[in-house]
């Protein structure tokens, strides 16, 4: 079980870093569902690892990161609906 938790944490960290790299490299935009999805999944996986390792300050940051990604998805879909109504 410990190995699974560690692997989840590493996958989460890689997803968040890859999303940031792709954003910085201009391969993705902050309005991209892929970018927001990578951040959302990465935050969840990393939060699982941090919870089991009792790294609570970092856990709080990743919970906030998760909600920022949710907010990003909300804005993406809100703007998509606005465009359809035009």
N, C-alpha and C positions, 0 to 999 in steps of 0.2 A: 504493500500500500504506500509506503514511504517513497518508493521509486516512482510510482504513478503520480503522486503529488508533485514531486520534483520535475518530472517530465512536463506535466501540465503548466507549471510555473515557467519553465524554459520556453515552451511553445507560446505562452502568453506574452512573455517578454519579446520574443522574436517577432510576433505579429505586430506589437505596438511599435517596435523600432523599425520594422519593414514599412509600416504605414507612414511613419514620419519620414523615412528616407524617400519613399515614392512621392510623397507630397513635396518635399524639398527639391527633388529631382524633376519635378513638374510632370511626373507620369500619372499622378492622380490629383484631384482637387479636393478641397474640404467639403464640397457638395457631392462628392462621389459616394455612392452606396458601398462600394468596395472599401474605400477609406474608412468610413464610419463603421462598417462591419468588422474590419480588422481591429479597430480600436475597441469595439464593444466586446468581441470574443476574446481579444487579448486581455482586456481588463478583467473579465470574468475568470479566465484561467489563472491569471496572475493572482487575483484576489483569493482564489481557492488555496493556492500555495501559501500565500501570506497568512491566511487564517490559520492553517494547520501549523505554520511555523511561528505563530504568535507575533508576527511583525505588524502590529496594529497601526502605527503611523502610516506605513506604506499601504496597508489594507484600506485605510480611509481614503488615501489619494486615488487608489484604483476604483473604489466605489464612486467617487466623484467623477473620475474618468469615464466610467460606465454611463453615468447620467448625462455627461456631456455628449457622449456618442448617441444616446437616446434622443437628446435635444437636436443633434445634427440630423438624425433620421426624420424627426418631426418637421424640421425646416425644409428638408428635401421634399417630403410628401406634401407639405402645405404649399410650397411654391409650384409643385406639379399640378395640384388642384386649381390654383389660381390661373395657371397657363391654360388649362382645359376650359375654364369658364370664359375666356376671352373670345 
